[in-house]
Amino acid sequence: MWGIVNDRMGARFTAFVAGIVFAATSVLQWAMATGRVGLLGFSPTVSLSAIGVINIFGASALTATYISTAVRNFPHHRGVVTGIANGWVGLCGGMYTAIYTGFEGSPSVSPKTLNFLLLCGVITTVNCVLPSGAMVVHQIAASQSADAEREESFNFAVCYAVLAVARRSSFRSCPAGRPSRPLWLA
């Protein structure tokens, strides 16, 4: 369904709406789980599961929108661009977890562990909803294909370099003979 919305309404609109859905349901799950909002007359399992399904719907729409936009902007490198986009999502998930554990400590049975849902809602708003207006899908004319391919290759190289630096900087150096580990596993 979100693919149809993306094709008809555009990537900006789809990313904005999907980001709002994901952020709002993350915050609503946090509020329900911590008792700040009632469970709408249902059991906790039913209420949180229903909101969770809507949350995953928004997350899937965000992922599909950003990946399809990247593929449209780099048509000659579709596979690699998809891999970079998915790799970036994985790196960000690790960074969000590291940020959370840095402030809140290791996850436990404590109710403060639920604050991760609130963090997800805030980060989605900052990283997806606010910049959604800047998303652009470039239309490449057939007469411009050689120039466009050179520009695309340069843009692709820049994206790849940024991802490589981000991945490399997420590892710390260890004493000789010990393998390096991601910072969030340290």
Secondary structure as UniProt FT lines:
FT   HELIX           2..9
FT   HELIX           11..33
FT   TURN            34..35
FT   TURN            40..41
FT   HELIX           44..73
FT   HELIX           75..77
FT   HELIX           78..104
FT   HELIX           111..114
FT   HELIX           115..124
FT   HELIX           125..129
FT   HELIX           130..134
FT   HELIX           142..144
FT   HELIX           145..169
FT   TURN            176..177
FT   HELIX           183..185
//
